[in-house]
Amino acid sequence: MQSTAAQHGEGGLQDTGSVRHIDHVTYVAAWENEKGFIETWEALGFHEHVRVFTDRHPATHIALVAGTSPEYPWATMTGLSISEDPESPINEFVRRYGAGTQHVAYNVDPTTDMEEVYQRLKSIGWNFMTPVLTFEDKNKAMLRQAFVAPAIPFGPFVEFVQRLPGPDGKAFDGFDMMNIDELYDHYADYSRRLEAGKIK
Ligand SMILES: [Fe+2]
């Protein structure tokens, strides 16, 4: 894909319709602070929607949601990732930077070609740590995600996520469950190379 000022305008994409809203914001915290985190968000009207356990990078990933929308069974989503494993990239973040926002995910319009968005962002300088990852749920709904590399080792990052409905019209329902270990492979590897000075 060519990158020219004529295609993208001065300093950005001409097509501003690709991203519609924040899909979710995910936090990391110390393992023992799960209950307090959930209670805080329950006070704001959130409830637990799904809880996912990962094996390769042992951790618990909890999605809390609030409200409803025509497209999804929620209006907004907050994630919490916690781990008992001291070596977890989650705990690397908490040790280095404290508990807080690990990543913000922007929702990409389902009518947009996700791969094209990805290539166009790369062409104007966005540095991704993953390719576009694609997953399908049992109802043939698809989740497509691409993750921007952190600027500091085990630091915060940005996600672009697209939820494509299956034949029943329902969008991929839930958190980014199947890809989490794959994301953490890329995140840990990129962070170690960044720390070793192998990435400038
Ligand atoms: Fe996410």
py3Dmol code that shows the C-alpha trace and the ligand (Angstrom):
import py3Dmol

protein = """\
ATOM      1  CA  MET A   1       0.000   0.000   0.000  1.00  0.00           C
ATOM      2  CA  GLN A   2       1.334   3.378  -0.991  1.00  0.00           C
ATOM      3  CA  SER A   3       1.563   6.103   1.564  1.00  0.00           C
ATOM      4  CA  THR A   4       1.140   9.591   0.174  1.00  0.00           C
ATOM      5  CA  ALA A   5      -0.145  12.852   1.556  1.00  0.00           C
ATOM      6  CA  ALA A   6      -2.793  12.802  -1.187  1.00  0.00           C
ATOM      7  CA  GLN A   7      -4.124   9.440   0.023  1.00  0.00           C
ATOM      8  CA  HIS A   8      -4.076  10.147   3.705  1.00  0.00           C
ATOM      9  CA  GLY A   9      -4.293  13.911   4.017  1.00  0.00           C
ATOM     10  CA  GLU A  10      -1.841  15.907   6.079  1.00  0.00           C
ATOM     11  CA  GLY A  11      -0.690  13.716   8.947  1.00  0.00           C
ATOM     12  CA  GLY A  12      -3.597  11.289   9.081  1.00  0.00           C
ATOM     13  CA  LEU A  13      -6.192   9.094   7.417  1.00  0.00           C
ATOM     14  CA  GLN A  14      -8.684  10.711   5.054  1.00  0.00           C
ATOM     15  CA  ASP A  15     -11.302   8.101   5.883  1.00  0.00           C
ATOM     16  CA  THR A  16     -12.227   8.947   9.450  1.00  0.00           C
ATOM     17  CA  GLY A  17     -15.183   6.536   9.527  1.00  0.00           C
ATOM     18  CA  SER A  18     -13.253   3.379  10.434  1.00  0.00           C
ATOM     19  CA  VAL A  19     -13.198   3.782  14.218  1.00  0.00           C
ATOM     20  CA  ARG A  20     -16.527   4.435  15.897  1.00  0.00           C
ATOM     21  CA  HIS A  21     -16.039   4.323  19.637  1.00  0.00           C
ATOM     22  CA  ILE A  22     -14.012   2.812  22.472  1.00  0.00           C
ATOM     23  CA  ASP A  23     -14.731  -0.929  22.631  1.00  0.00           C
ATOM     24  CA  HIS A  24     -13.192  -1.588  26.029  1.00  0.00           C
ATOM     25  CA  VAL A  25     -10.568  -0.401  28.472  1.00  0.00           C
ATOM     26  CA  THR A  26      -8.577  -3.095  30.279  1.00  0.00           C
ATOM     27  CA  TYR A  27      -6.808  -2.640  33.593  1.00  0.00           C
ATOM     28  CA  VAL A  28      -4.188  -4.692  35.377  1.00  0.00           C
ATOM     29  CA  ALA A  29      -3.965  -5.004  39.146  1.00  0.00           C
ATOM     30  CA  ALA A  30      -2.354  -7.112  41.844  1.00  0.00           C
ATOM     31  CA  TRP A  31      -3.967 -10.553  42.191  1.00  0.00           C
ATOM     32  CA  GLU A  32      -5.312  -9.831  45.677  1.00  0.00           C
ATOM     33  CA  ASN A  33      -7.130  -6.677  44.547  1.00  0.00           C
ATOM     34  CA  GLU A  34      -9.700  -8.393  42.305  1.00  0.00           C
ATOM     35  CA  LYS A  35     -12.600  -8.069  44.727  1.00  0.00           C
ATOM     36  CA  GLY A  36     -12.037  -4.374  45.373  1.00  0.00           C
ATOM     37  CA  PHE A  37     -11.736  -3.638  41.649  1.00  0.00           C
ATOM     38  CA  ILE A  38     -14.997  -5.400  40.832  1.00  0.00           C
ATOM     39  CA  GLU A  39     -16.849  -3.718  43.693  1.00  0.00           C
ATOM     40  CA  THR A  40     -15.671  -0.321  42.463  1.00  0.00           C
ATOM     41  CA  TRP A  41     -16.993  -0.931  38.966  1.00  0.00           C
ATOM     42  CA  GLU A  42     -20.228  -2.471  40.263  1.00  0.00           C
ATOM     43  CA  ALA A  43     -20.830   0.830  42.033  1.00  0.00           C
ATOM     44  CA  LEU A  44     -20.763   2.424  38.561  1.00  0.00           C
ATOM     45  CA  GLY A  45     -23.385   0.021  37.179  1.00  0.00           C
ATOM     46  CA  PHE A  46     -21.113  -2.653  35.690  1.00  0.00           C
ATOM     47  CA  HIS A  47     -21.589  -6.388  36.162  1.00  0.00           C
ATOM     48  CA  GLU A  48     -19.385  -9.368  35.340  1.00  0.00           C
ATOM     49  CA  HIS A  49     -20.027 -10.584  31.789  1.00  0.00           C
ATOM     50  CA  VAL A  50     -17.382 -13.216  31.176  1.00  0.00           C
ATOM     51  CA  ARG A  51     -14.315 -14.596  32.913  1.00  0.00           C
ATOM     52  CA  VAL A  52     -11.528 -16.284  30.942  1.00  0.00           C
ATOM     53  CA  PHE A  53      -8.542 -18.246  32.222  1.00  0.00           C
ATOM     54  CA  THR A  54      -5.374 -18.514  30.155  1.00  0.00           C
ATOM     55  CA  ASP A  55      -2.844 -21.352  30.439  1.00  0.00           C
ATOM     56  CA  ARG A  56       0.353 -20.426  28.613  1.00  0.00           C
ATOM     57  CA  HIS A  57       0.497 -17.082  30.404  1.00  0.00           C
ATOM     58  CA  PRO A  58      -1.504 -18.073  33.502  1.00  0.00           C
ATOM     59  CA  ALA A  59      -3.996 -15.345  34.314  1.00  0.00           C
ATOM     60  CA  THR A  60      -7.640 -14.467  34.862  1.00  0.00           C
ATOM     61  CA  HIS A  61      -9.300 -12.028  32.458  1.00  0.00           C
ATOM     62  CA  ILE A  62     -12.616 -10.555  33.571  1.00  0.00           C
ATOM     63  CA  ALA A  63     -14.947  -8.496  31.382  1.00  0.00           C
ATOM     64  CA  LEU A  64     -17.383  -6.187  33.159  1.00  0.00           C
ATOM     65  CA  VAL A  65     -20.129  -4.549  31.120  1.00  0.00           C
ATOM     66  CA  ALA A  66     -22.771  -1.859  31.593  1.00  0.00           C
ATOM     67  CA  GLY A  67     -25.810  -0.753  29.629  1.00  0.00           C
ATOM     68  CA  THR A  68     -27.192  -2.133  26.370  1.00  0.00           C
ATOM     69  CA  SER A  69     -26.923  -1.149  22.712  1.00  0.00           C
ATOM     70  CA  PRO A  70     -28.627  -2.232  19.467  1.00  0.00           C
ATOM     71  CA  GLU A  71     -25.463  -3.983  18.328  1.00  0.00           C
ATOM     72  CA  TYR A  72     -24.139  -5.703  21.446  1.00  0.00           C
ATOM     73  CA  PRO A  73     -25.636  -6.910  24.717  1.00  0.00           C
ATOM     74  CA  TRP A  74     -23.702  -4.123  26.422  1.00  0.00           C
ATOM     75  CA  ALA A  75     -22.966  -0.437  25.876  1.00  0.00           C
ATOM     76  CA  THR A  76     -19.506  -0.262  27.409  1.00  0.00           C
ATOM     77  CA  MET A  77     -16.928  -2.720  28.696  1.00  0.00           C
ATOM     78  CA  THR A  78     -14.144  -2.634  31.283  1.00  0.00           C
ATOM     79  CA  GLY A  79     -11.613  -5.449  31.553  1.00  0.00           C
ATOM     80  CA  LEU A  80      -9.442  -6.600  34.427  1.00  0.00           C
ATOM     81  CA  SER A  81      -6.460  -8.914  33.996  1.00  0.00           C
ATOM     82  CA  ILE A  82      -4.787 -10.388  37.068  1.00  0.00           C
ATOM     83  CA  SER A  83      -2.300 -13.195  37.626  1.00  0.00           C
ATOM     84  CA  GLU A  84      -0.907 -15.247  40.498  1.00  0.00           C
ATOM     85  CA  ASP A  85       2.227 -15.936  38.432  1.00  0.00           C
ATOM     86  CA  PRO A  86       5.003 -13.508  39.441  1.00  0.00           C
ATOM     87  CA  GLU A  87       6.542 -13.936  35.955  1.00  0.00           C
ATOM     88  CA  SER A  88       3.347 -12.888  34.183  1.00  0.00           C
ATOM     89  CA  PRO A  89       3.599  -9.859  31.874  1.00  0.00           C
ATOM     90  CA  ILE A  90       0.632  -8.558  33.871  1.00  0.00           C
ATOM     91  CA  ASN A  91       2.725  -8.493  37.042  1.00  0.00           C
ATOM     92  CA  GLU A  92       5.703  -7.035  35.148  1.00  0.00           C
ATOM     93  CA  PHE A  93       3.425  -4.088  34.354  1.00  0.00           C
ATOM     94  CA  VAL A  94       2.165  -3.778  37.943  1.00  0.00           C
ATOM     95  CA  ARG A  95       5.706  -3.977  39.402  1.00  0.00           C
ATOM     96  CA  ARG A  96       7.115  -1.392  37.015  1.00  0.00           C
ATOM     97  CA  TYR A  97       4.276   1.078  36.640  1.00  0.00           C
ATOM     98  CA  GLY A  98       1.663   0.216  39.276  1.00  0.00           C
ATOM     99  CA  ALA A  99      -1.886  -0.977  38.777  1.00  0.00           C
ATOM    100  CA  GLY A 100      -3.750   0.871  36.059  1.00  0.00           C
ATOM    101  CA  THR A 101      -4.816   0.991  32.428  1.00  0.00           C
ATOM    102  CA  GLN A 102      -3.056  -1.687  30.399  1.00  0.00           C
ATOM    103  CA  HIS A 103      -4.777  -1.068  27.079  1.00  0.00           C
ATOM    104  CA  VAL A 104      -7.532   0.856  25.340  1.00  0.00           C
ATOM    105  CA  ALA A 105      -9.343  -0.832  22.442  1.00  0.00           C
ATOM    106  CA  TYR A 106     -10.924   1.139  19.600  1.00  0.00           C
ATOM    107  CA  ASN A 107     -13.911  -0.446  17.842  1.00  0.00           C
ATOM    108  CA  VAL A 108     -13.527  -0.650  14.052  1.00  0.00           C
ATOM    109  CA  ASP A 109     -16.670  -0.468  11.904  1.00  0.00           C
ATOM    110  CA  PRO A 110     -17.665  -4.000  10.746  1.00  0.00           C
ATOM    111  CA  THR A 111     -18.132  -2.746   7.171  1.00  0.00           C
ATOM    112  CA  THR A 112     -14.462  -1.729   7.011  1.00  0.00           C
ATOM    113  CA  ASP A 113     -11.682  -4.000   5.757  1.00  0.00           C
ATOM    114  CA  MET A 114      -9.619  -4.533   8.929  1.00  0.00           C
ATOM    115  CA  GLU A 115      -6.499  -5.555   7.020  1.00  0.00           C
ATOM    116  CA  GLU A 116      -6.713  -2.357   4.982  1.00  0.00           C
ATOM    117  CA  VAL A 117      -7.035  -0.237   8.135  1.00  0.00           C
ATOM    118  CA  TYR A 118      -4.018  -2.070   9.560  1.00  0.00           C
ATOM    119  CA  GLN A 119      -1.885  -1.485   6.463  1.00  0.00           C
ATOM    120  CA  ARG A 120      -2.879   2.162   6.244  1.00  0.00           C
ATOM    121  CA  LEU A 121      -2.052   2.788   9.899  1.00  0.00           C
ATOM    122  CA  LYS A 122       1.328   1.108   9.419  1.00  0.00           C
ATOM    123  CA  SER A 123       1.993   3.267   6.353  1.00  0.00           C
ATOM    124  CA  ILE A 124       1.618   6.439   8.436  1.00  0.00           C
ATOM    125  CA  GLY A 125       3.888   5.212  11.204  1.00  0.00           C
ATOM    126  CA  TRP A 126       1.868   3.111  13.655  1.00  0.00           C
ATOM    127  CA  ASN A 127       4.078   0.350  15.110  1.00  0.00           C
ATOM    128  CA  PHE A 128       2.145  -2.884  15.660  1.00  0.00           C
ATOM    129  CA  MET A 129       3.409  -5.811  17.742  1.00  0.00           C
ATOM    130  CA  THR A 130       0.961  -8.278  16.123  1.00  0.00           C
ATOM    131  CA  PRO A 131      -0.504  -8.916  12.701  1.00  0.00           C
ATOM    132  CA  VAL A 132      -4.312  -8.790  12.417  1.00  0.00           C
ATOM    133  CA  LEU A 133      -5.417 -11.741  14.567  1.00  0.00           C
ATOM    134  CA  THR A 134      -8.695 -13.412  13.568  1.00  0.00           C
ATOM    135  CA  PHE A 135     -10.861 -15.685  15.709  1.00  0.00           C
ATOM    136  CA  GLU A 136     -14.273 -17.260  15.150  1.00  0.00           C
ATOM    137  CA  ASP A 137     -16.758 -18.204  17.862  1.00  0.00           C
ATOM    138  CA  LYS A 138     -19.191 -21.144  17.855  1.00  0.00           C
ATOM    139  CA  ASN A 139     -21.810 -19.047  16.024  1.00  0.00           C
ATOM    140  CA  LYS A 140     -19.332 -18.148  13.244  1.00  0.00           C
ATOM    141  CA  ALA A 141     -19.073 -14.559  14.482  1.00  0.00           C
ATOM    142  CA  MET A 142     -15.567 -13.216  14.096  1.00  0.00           C
ATOM    143  CA  LEU A 143     -13.243 -11.130  16.204  1.00  0.00           C
ATOM    144  CA  ARG A 144     -10.406  -9.334  14.429  1.00  0.00           C
ATOM    145  CA  GLN A 145      -7.753  -7.591  16.492  1.00  0.00           C
ATOM    146  CA  ALA A 146      -4.459  -5.805  15.989  1.00  0.00           C
ATOM    147  CA  PHE A 147      -2.262  -4.603  18.842  1.00  0.00           C
ATOM    148  CA  VAL A 148       0.042  -1.576  18.768  1.00  0.00           C
ATOM    149  CA  ALA A 149       3.438  -2.129  20.381  1.00  0.00           C
ATOM    150  CA  PRO A 150       4.135  -0.539  23.783  1.00  0.00           C
ATOM    151  CA  ALA A 151       6.575   2.387  23.838  1.00  0.00           C
ATOM    152  CA  ILE A 152       8.190   1.056  27.043  1.00  0.00           C
ATOM    153  CA  PRO A 153       8.809  -2.602  28.036  1.00  0.00           C
ATOM    154  CA  PHE A 154       5.656  -4.233  29.471  1.00  0.00           C
ATOM    155  CA  GLY A 155       3.964  -0.832  29.247  1.00  0.00           C
ATOM    156  CA  PRO A 156       0.509   0.217  28.082  1.00  0.00           C
ATOM    157  CA  PHE A 157      -0.628  -0.335  24.507  1.00  0.00           C
ATOM    158  CA  VAL A 158      -3.517   0.225  22.090  1.00  0.00           C
ATOM    159  CA  GLU A 159      -5.808  -2.299  20.410  1.00  0.00           C
ATOM    160  CA  PHE A 160      -8.003  -2.047  17.327  1.00  0.00           C
ATOM    161  CA  VAL A 161     -10.888  -4.526  17.442  1.00  0.00           C
ATOM    162  CA  GLN A 162     -13.568  -5.460  14.956  1.00  0.00           C
ATOM    163  CA  ARG A 163     -16.554  -7.626  15.902  1.00  0.00           C
ATOM    164  CA  LEU A 164     -18.114  -9.216  12.824  1.00  0.00           C
ATOM    165  CA  PRO A 165     -21.557 -10.812  13.163  1.00  0.00           C
ATOM    166  CA  GLY A 166     -22.176 -14.456  12.229  1.00  0.00           C
ATOM    167  CA  PRO A 167     -25.121 -15.733  10.118  1.00  0.00           C
ATOM    168  CA  ASP A 168     -27.498 -15.150  13.066  1.00  0.00           C
ATOM    169  CA  GLY A 169     -26.590 -11.441  13.037  1.00  0.00           C
ATOM    170  CA  LYS A 170     -25.036 -11.553  16.509  1.00  0.00           C
ATOM    171  CA  ALA A 171     -21.650  -9.944  16.918  1.00  0.00           C
ATOM    172  CA  PHE A 172     -18.748 -11.806  18.583  1.00  0.00           C
ATOM    173  CA  ASP A 173     -19.969 -11.865  22.144  1.00  0.00           C
ATOM    174  CA  GLY A 174     -17.392 -11.236  24.721  1.00  0.00           C
ATOM    175  CA  PHE A 175     -13.868 -10.525  25.595  1.00  0.00           C
ATOM    176  CA  ASP A 176     -10.887 -11.310  23.397  1.00  0.00           C
ATOM    177  CA  MET A 177     -10.714 -14.770  24.909  1.00  0.00           C
ATOM    178  CA  MET A 178      -9.039 -17.082  22.410  1.00  0.00           C
ATOM    179  CA  ASN A 179      -6.238 -14.797  21.417  1.00  0.00           C
ATOM    180  CA  ILE A 180      -5.042 -13.638  24.814  1.00  0.00           C
ATOM    181  CA  ASP A 181      -2.136 -16.067  25.077  1.00  0.00           C
ATOM    182  CA  GLU A 182      -1.124 -15.205  21.515  1.00  0.00           C
ATOM    183  CA  LEU A 183      -1.208 -11.496  22.365  1.00  0.00           C
ATOM    184  CA  TYR A 184       0.933 -12.094  25.461  1.00  0.00           C
ATOM    185  CA  ASP A 185       3.497 -14.056  23.404  1.00  0.00           C
ATOM    186  CA  HIS A 186       3.951 -10.996  21.186  1.00  0.00           C
ATOM    187  CA  TYR A 187       3.809  -8.524  24.109  1.00  0.00           C
ATOM    188  CA  ALA A 188       6.427 -10.358  26.202  1.00  0.00           C
ATOM    189  CA  ASP A 189       8.719 -10.947  23.227  1.00  0.00           C
ATOM    190  CA  TYR A 190       8.485  -7.341  22.020  1.00  0.00           C
ATOM    191  CA  SER A 191       9.039  -5.987  25.554  1.00  0.00           C
ATOM    192  CA  ARG A 192      12.158  -8.125  26.090  1.00  0.00           C
ATOM    193  CA  ARG A 193      13.626  -7.051  22.745  1.00  0.00           C
ATOM    194  CA  LEU A 194      12.794  -3.420  23.524  1.00  0.00           C
ATOM    195  CA  GLU A 195      14.485  -3.716  26.917  1.00  0.00           C
ATOM    196  CA  ALA A 196      17.561  -5.344  25.368  1.00  0.00           C
ATOM    197  CA  GLY A 197      17.960  -2.402  23.012  1.00  0.00           C
ATOM    198  CA  LYS A 198      17.170  -4.554  19.968  1.00  0.00           C
ATOM    199  CA  ILE A 199      14.330  -2.245  18.959  1.00  0.00           C
ATOM    200  CA  LYS A 200      14.955   1.465  18.526  1.00  0.00           C
TER     201      LYS A 200
END
"""
ligand_1 = """\
1
LIG
Fe -8.559 -6.020 24.651
"""
view = py3Dmol.view(width=600, height=400)
view.addModel(protein, "pdb")
view.setStyle({"model": 0}, {"cartoon": {"style": "trace"}})
view.addModel(ligand_1, "xyz")
view.setStyle({"model": 1}, {"stick": {}})
view.zoomTo()
view.show()
